[in-house]
Amino acid sequence: MRRTLACALALWATSAVHAQQVQVEEFKLGNGMEFLLVPRADQPNVIAAGWLARVGSVNERPGITGISHFFEHMMFKGTNTIGTSDAEADRELNQQIAAIGERLRDMHLTTQYDRWRAGEIDDPWDPANDTQEMVTLRSHMRAAMESQRETIVKDEFDQVYTSEGGSGMNAFTSEDLTFYFINVPSNKFELWAWMESDRLSDSTFREFYSERDVVYEERRLRTESTPTGKFQEQFDSMFWMASPYNWPVIGWPTDLSSYTLAQAQEYFDTYYAPNNLVGVIVGDFDPAYIKPLIQEYFGRLERGPAAPSVVTLNVEPQAEMRMNAECDCQPQIEVRYHTVPFANEDSYALQVLASILNGRTGRLYKQLVEGKEIASSAFANSDERKYGGAFSFRAETKGDATPEQLEEAWYEIVEDLKHNPVSDHELQKVKNQSLADSYRRLQSNFFLLIQLALYEAQGEWEYINTQPMAIQRVSPRDIMDVANKYFTKTNRAVAIYERKADAPAEDPALLALDPQFRQMAKQSAERIASVNDVTVLQQMRADMEARAGEVPPQFVPAMNYIREKLDARIAELEAGE
Amino acid sequence: MRMNRAFGLTGLALGCLGALAPVAIADLPTRPEEIEYQPLEFDPPQRSDYRHELSSGVPVYMAPSSEFPLITVTFSFKGGAYLDPPNQTGLANMTGAMIRRGGTETVSADELDEQFDFLAANVSTRAGAITSTASINALKSNFDEAFALFMDMVRHPGFEPDKVELFRKEIIESMKQRNDDAQSILNMEWEMLMYGEDHFEGRQPTIETINNITIADMHAFHAMVFQPGNLIIGVTGDFDSQRMLDQLENALSGWERRSAMADPPAPTNVLEPGVYHVEKDIPQGKVYIGQRGVMRDDPDQFSLQVMNDILGGGGFTSRLVGRVRSDEGLAYSVGSRMAMPPYYPGEFRALFQSKNRTVALATKIILEEIEEIRNELVTEQELQTSKNSFIETFPRRFESRQAIVNTFIDDEWTNRPMDYWETYRANIEAVTAEDVRRAAQTHLQPEDLAILVVGKWDEIAPGDLEGRASMVEFFDGKYEELPLRDPLTLKPMKK
């Protein structure tokens, strides 16, 4: 990268503005794998390195949603060299476990789905509803997993890097890409080349089933136990309609419980061929030194068939969409519009528009947080992806304000943007910030690595150089045009979140019970409350008395509780007759 | 084995050979341990090489670099939330934020924001628990203009009343959300249990303490903390050192120097061991397990770092992740940390989240691992992996100039021994398996642990479907039900 003082001084000139340019050396292997090299010495001794696979949730289909992300987890599980002390025994057990996994999956999809259809069970995937045969299979699987553990070298992939000074090893999956990255000491580039090319050529996906549970926990953590997670997932799904962006990156629960080893292998074969991968390396290195290493290590990967293209684009929405949610959250609103994909010509005006709205001197803060004082926070975002885009307005209420008031106020702001050009001062401020940010975002090796990967996956890495210049060209007219073009009623989806009224308090008599029996007692009480036939209840009462002497002493308080509920319900029904 | 990696600067030589032809796979090392590396010599930077002093005695750490036309100046003041009077909890936080948001004596808040934004200068001020900062990152081309505004703001904040009231309302709105997220309930209750409500780590603002804060109080807090007797400056970016020192000398001239702040107090609270629970209807229980720890300069500090790294601090190579996550698939995130702060004893804390039914099982495994590391020696490989990791990642601590400057500012505030970084790697290297066991035995006492669970108790208590663990196993099944608190007053709510 070269720094040119002239660029900085030109910042305030209205013409001939130049942003910082990143110099990237592109390097392509015979097998089709590309590399982006950015040597920079300002942060000595460290190299940030990663590689991306051009695959994400957008490449999935119903039945395997979330597999891109799950697969990312499996890439850390080792190879025939890393992660096992006995590759052959390991392979054999892996096959055994996989076979049991396939059988269990079949039972879920046949027996359990049938039982669910018949109303016998509420959730075909809940292990509490397993048939006896499934319980047995699960215990066989556990036994095989325990035997496999004897030859597993626990998380050796991580251990090798850790003991050589690798740090920040991780990966992420989005709709459009999967990216694996780490920082290594600058003398250990070859270790990275060894480790990454090994897992790209020889992964075994061991510990598949326990990792599936880990990913389910990740879903519980990020989506199911956050204040708005589940609702945002539903809103996304509604908003994206026909587009494959309509399922979550983490995947739907059924799919998450059902992947098999064979599916993972097929996914790997389809999307992880070198011709679908791009390496990115930023930091303290000499390209002349690392290129031969890249050639030797990654050159051994075999080119595969071209990955299948994504076909389905979204359909044009024909009507406004609305969602009303009640959650444990601050009342809030999101208004979201369909826009344009990554690097589309209109995307720059949309980005500038978002910047004009954001920040403490932006229009949202000035008009909603100050001004009308109806929002405690408000922001706008333009999100451009490979196969579509969205522009969002989000705000949380303040005091007694309602989400509907926020919605109304947003439409006023939109009307203004449609009919009046933004001031030169506002526009210049955003452009000044964009230019300063074009330097700021290059300061960290690691952040630069992530940006190059994102841009390359969604379009091309050159975006890092072209985007700041495109921002400088946006005019007030462009902003009015995009506001008129995209901010229409049929093109939008609105999510209103209200705070859920307090849940009814738990019965104190129930809380006094031993927690082991609480759930059972509670369910019994609910069942009793739903029965309307006195004779059924009287029969239950009689059965209970008949067996009263047999129950273990610790169960007696729970039984007394159920008896009280029965008597109360019987009295209630008899009084009603 | 590689043959062509043995020479000093083979990198260039290889490049010249144009060795881009595919090499037979047989040539590559079969295991990563067989790779030979060129040595990487790294000497940590010396504090004295970066340290300057203004005529007033204010220390300035500088690390110039001309890679980008940006300059960052950070003012670090000693003092923060620990200085809050109990009936005005939140004063430091409000003052810290309002210095940036309330204008100056002569420039209105709106005008100040507008100017900083137009100059594309990122300016922030905040008061944390122990230190307060004011920082500016601006383009070199307009640095002088932006920095003059910054100095006016730091020295003469306006605390404009309508902006103060606006911020007060924002704080109250965010308070309303305290019970929405289980994680925030967990954090708040844990700090109260661990440090007590009479210590600043456990004390939380309420609507009452926030409403008690006046603009005069903020002026007083600012005058006490944001002043040169209490200040260390850090500068990085594209500047000339001598010119910068002159500029700072000028900027600080006539600024009254007052006395420095005392160290923060130690907690007096004694953590009551046992199981605690807060009810929240979510599909996943969130858990902390911990006890009081030690201070940074404890004689066992290096052994404790290695011990915790092997137990649960070291990510995937740690035991807790290995058993709870990889083996059993019970949690996405699980681990432990050993916080050893400089002024008072910190804490050991293990944490995880798991579906309600397996909370007990994961808890049981963590307690087993605590017993294990207390009673058995860690393996030689675990010890080496952990020590290597500390030693090999050591240069990253100083990877950017900003990181170097921040480290030295912190070192000076907390009186870290001058030879600390110089001897750090040798101190880590000296830790033995016996040291690790002794440190675990001394500082991890299973009977002193508190276990805090936020989640749905009627699903959590019975344990997993296979009957491998239930909550009855811990502390004889006794547990204390902590009521949810009113988010504004923090008074317990009635069921």
Chai-1 contact restraints between the chains, C-beta under 6 A:
chainA,res_idxA,chainB,res_idxB,connection_type,confidence,min_distance_angstrom,max_distance_angstrom,comment,restraint_id
A,R3,B,E67,contact,1.0,0.0,6.0,A-B,restraint_1
A,A8,B,P69,contact,1.0,0.0,6.0,A-B,restraint_2
A,A8,B,S141,contact,1.0,0.0,6.0,A-B,restraint_3
A,L9,B,S141,contact,1.0,0.0,6.0,A-B,restraint_4
A,L11,B,S141,contact,1.0,0.0,6.0,A-B,restraint_5
A,D42,B,E67,contact,1.0,0.0,6.0,A-B,restraint_6
A,Q43,B,E399,contact,1.0,0.0,6.0,A-B,restraint_7
A,Q43,B,S400,contact,1.0,0.0,6.0,A-B,restraint_8
A,N45,B,F42,contact,1.0,0.0,6.0,A-B,restraint_9
A,N45,B,P395,contact,1.0,0.0,6.0,A-B,restraint_10
A,V46,B,E399,contact,1.0,0.0,6.0,A-B,restraint_11
A,P127,B,L465,contact,1.0,0.0,6.0,A-B,restraint_12
A,K154,B,G322,contact,1.0,0.0,6.0,A-B,restraint_13
A,D155,B,F316,contact,1.0,0.0,6.0,A-B,restraint_14
A,D155,B,T317,contact,1.0,0.0,6.0,A-B,restraint_15
A,D158,B,F316,contact,1.0,0.0,6.0,A-B,restraint_16
A,D158,B,T317,contact,1.0,0.0,6.0,A-B,restraint_17
A,Q159,B,T317,contact,1.0,0.0,6.0,A-B,restraint_18
A,Q159,B,T385,contact,1.0,0.0,6.0,A-B,restraint_19
A,V160,B,P32,contact,1.0,0.0,6.0,A-B,restraint_20
A,T162,B,T317,contact,1.0,0.0,6.0,A-B,restraint_21
A,T162,B,T385,contact,1.0,0.0,6.0,A-B,restraint_22
A,T162,B,S389,contact,1.0,0.0,6.0,A-B,restraint_23
A,S163,B,T385,contact,1.0,0.0,6.0,A-B,restraint_24
A,S163,B,N388,contact,1.0,0.0,6.0,A-B,restraint_25
A,G165,B,E392,contact,1.0,0.0,6.0,A-B,restraint_26
A,G165,B,T393,contact,1.0,0.0,6.0,A-B,restraint_27
A,S167,B,T393,contact,1.0,0.0,6.0,A-B,restraint_28
A,S167,B,R396,contact,1.0,0.0,6.0,A-B,restraint_29
A,P185,B,L40,contact,1.0,0.0,6.0,A-B,restraint_30
A,N187,B,Y37,contact,1.0,0.0,6.0,A-B,restraint_31
A,N187,B,Q38,contact,1.0,0.0,6.0,A-B,restraint_32
A,N187,B,L40,contact,1.0,0.0,6.0,A-B,restraint_33
A,K188,B,Y37,contact,1.0,0.0,6.0,A-B,restraint_34
A,E190,B,I35,contact,1.0,0.0,6.0,A-B,restraint_35
A,L191,B,P32,contact,1.0,0.0,6.0,A-B,restraint_36
A,L191,B,I35,contact,1.0,0.0,6.0,A-B,restraint_37
A,W194,B,P32,contact,1.0,0.0,6.0,A-B,restraint_38
A,S210,B,G329,contact,1.0,0.0,6.0,A-B,restraint_39
A,D213,B,G329,contact,1.0,0.0,6.0,A-B,restraint_40
A,V214,B,R325,contact,1.0,0.0,6.0,A-B,restraint_41
A,V214,B,G329,contact,1.0,0.0,6.0,A-B,restraint_42
A,V214,B,Y332,contact,1.0,0.0,6.0,A-B,restraint_43
A,E217,B,A331,contact,1.0,0.0,6.0,A-B,restraint_44
A,E217,B,Y332,contact,1.0,0.0,6.0,A-B,restraint_45
A,E218,B,Y332,contact,1.0,0.0,6.0,A-B,restraint_46
A,R220,B,P283,contact,1.0,0.0,6.0,A-B,restraint_47
A,R220,B,Q284,contact,1.0,0.0,6.0,A-B,restraint_48
A,L221,B,Y332,contact,1.0,0.0,6.0,A-B,restraint_49
A,L221,B,Q353,contact,1.0,0.0,6.0,A-B,restraint_50
A,E224,B,P283,contact,1.0,0.0,6.0,A-B,restraint_51
A,S225,B,I282,contact,1.0,0.0,6.0,A-B,restraint_52
A,S225,B,P283,contact,1.0,0.0,6.0,A-B,restraint_53
A,S225,B,Q284,contact,1.0,0.0,6.0,A-B,restraint_54
A,P227,B,D180,contact,1.0,0.0,6.0,A-B,restraint_55
A,P227,B,D181,contact,1.0,0.0,6.0,A-B,restraint_56
A,D286,B,G11,contact,1.0,0.0,6.0,A-B,restraint_57
A,A288,B,L12,contact,1.0,0.0,6.0,A-B,restraint_58
A,A288,B,G15,contact,1.0,0.0,6.0,A-B,restraint_59
A,Y289,B,G11,contact,1.0,0.0,6.0,A-B,restraint_60
A,P292,B,L14,contact,1.0,0.0,6.0,A-B,restraint_61
A,P292,B,A19,contact,1.0,0.0,6.0,A-B,restraint_62
A,Q295,B,L20,contact,1.0,0.0,6.0,A-B,restraint_63
A,E296,B,V23,contact,1.0,0.0,6.0,A-B,restraint_64
A,G299,B,P22,contact,1.0,0.0,6.0,A-B,restraint_65
A,R300,B,I25,contact,1.0,0.0,6.0,A-B,restraint_66
A,D328,B,D180,contact,1.0,0.0,6.0,A-B,restraint_67
A,C329,B,D180,contact,1.0,0.0,6.0,A-B,restraint_68
A,Q330,B,Q177,contact,1.0,0.0,6.0,A-B,restraint_69
A,R360,B,D113,contact,1.0,0.0,6.0,A-B,restraint_70
A,T361,B,D113,contact,1.0,0.0,6.0,A-B,restraint_71
A,T361,B,E114,contact,1.0,0.0,6.0,A-B,restraint_72
A,T361,B,D117,contact,1.0,0.0,6.0,A-B,restraint_73
A,S376,B,E170,contact,1.0,0.0,6.0,A-B,restraint_74
A,S376,B,E173,contact,1.0,0.0,6.0,A-B,restraint_75
A,K398,B,E173,contact,1.0,0.0,6.0,A-B,restraint_76
A,K429,B,D117,contact,1.0,0.0,6.0,A-B,restraint_77
A,K429,B,F118,contact,1.0,0.0,6.0,A-B,restraint_78
A,N432,B,A120,contact,1.0,0.0,6.0,A-B,restraint_79
A,Q433,B,A120,contact,1.0,0.0,6.0,A-B,restraint_80
A,A436,B,A120,contact,1.0,0.0,6.0,A-B,restraint_81
A,A436,B,L139,contact,1.0,0.0,6.0,A-B,restraint_82
A,Y439,B,F68,contact,1.0,0.0,6.0,A-B,restraint_83
A,Y439,B,L70,contact,1.0,0.0,6.0,A-B,restraint_84
A,A505,B,K495,contact,1.0,0.0,6.0,A-B,restraint_85
A,P515,B,W457,contact,1.0,0.0,6.0,A-B,restraint_86
A,P515,B,A461,contact,1.0,0.0,6.0,A-B,restraint_87
A,Q516,B,P462,contact,1.0,0.0,6.0,A-B,restraint_88
A,R518,B,D458,contact,1.0,0.0,6.0,A-B,restraint_89
A,Q519,B,D458,contact,1.0,0.0,6.0,A-B,restraint_90
